[in-house]
Amino acid sequence: MNELFVRDIYYYKDYYLDFFETLKPDVKRKFNWTLKLLVTIDRVPVKYFKHMEGTTGLFEVRVEVGSDIYRVFSFFDEGRLIILLNGFQKKSLKTPKNEIELAEKLKKQYFDEKSE
């Protein structure tokens, strides 16, 4: 099946890939399925991809497997390109502040390196 991509994904350094390697096989499958949604459908449901209020344009890729919840921060560059950053397993209702701060720092690093 030859699907059209409506956007592309880029892994910033190894943050996402290092996180991905720690996951169980069923969680990896769900992440792969969710990322495929991101690149192939125009309007991704909020259940899988949501803007983070109070940030500088961060989004979270959202995956649930059973009662386990996982998040990966991301942002857009030039409209169609999604940059994946750090991931974590969510264990409380509020997203950990340190994870948001890390994502903001990585986003700034990305654009600083790009402008060099």
N, C-alpha and C positions, 0 to 999 in steps of 0.2 A: 504494500500500500504506500503510495507516494503522497505524503501530506505536505501541505503548504505551511511554511513557518511564518507567523505573523510577528514574531520577535525572536531575538537570539539571547542566549545565556552565556555569560562569561564568569569563570571562577576566579575571584581575586585572590592571588597567591594560592596558598593551599588551605585556607581557613575552612571552606566548605568541604573539600575533599578529605581533610583530616577528620572532621566531624563525621562525615559519611562512613568512613572506615570503621568507626566505633559502633555502628548501628547493627541491629539484628537483621537477618535476611528479609523478613517480612516488612520491616520498617524501610529498608533500602528500596524494596519494590514499590512501596507506597510513595516514597520520595521521587523515584524515577517516573512513576505514573503522574504525579502532581507536576513535576517539571515539564513533562510532555504536554500537559494541559496549558501551562504557561506559554509555551512556544507555538501551540497549534490553534488555540481558540481566541477569538477577539475579546470577548468579555469573560474574564475568569471570575467565577463565583467568589464572594468574600470569604466563604468557608475555607478556601485554599490560598487566597492571596489578598492581603489587607493592608491598607495604608496605616501607618503607626501615627496616631494623633500625638501632637507635641514634639515631633521630630523634624529634621530638615529634609523631608522627602524619603524617609525610610519606609520600606514595606516589609511584611513578614510573609514568608512561604509557610503555610500551616498544614501540618500533617498529624492525623490522629490514627493510632492503631490500638484497638481495644481501649483501655483506659489511659494509655500513654499518649502524651501530647508533645510534639516537637515543633520547633520554630527555627527558621533560618532568615536572617535579615538580608535585605537586598535593596537596591535602588536602581533607578533608570539613568542611563547615559545616552544622550542623543535619541530619545524617544523609543526606539525599538530594542535597545540593548539592556538586558537586566543583568546587573552585577550581583553575584551571590557573595555574601560575607560569612560571618560567624553563625554557627548553629548551636542549639542547646535543647535539652529536654526540659519542658516547662513543668514545674512541680507545684506551682501556686497560681492563684488567679491573676496576680499582677506579674507583668514581665519584669525580671530582675533588672534593676537600674544599671548594674555593671555591664550587662550584656548590651543594653542600649548605648551606653557610653562607648563601649568597644566598637560597636557598629558605626557610630558617628565618627570616631577616630579613624577607622579603616576607610570610610567614605572620603574623608578629608585627605587621607594619604593617597588614595587612588587618584583624586583630581590633582593633587600636588605633583605626583609622579607623571601624570598625563601632560601637565602643562610645561614640564621641563624639556 
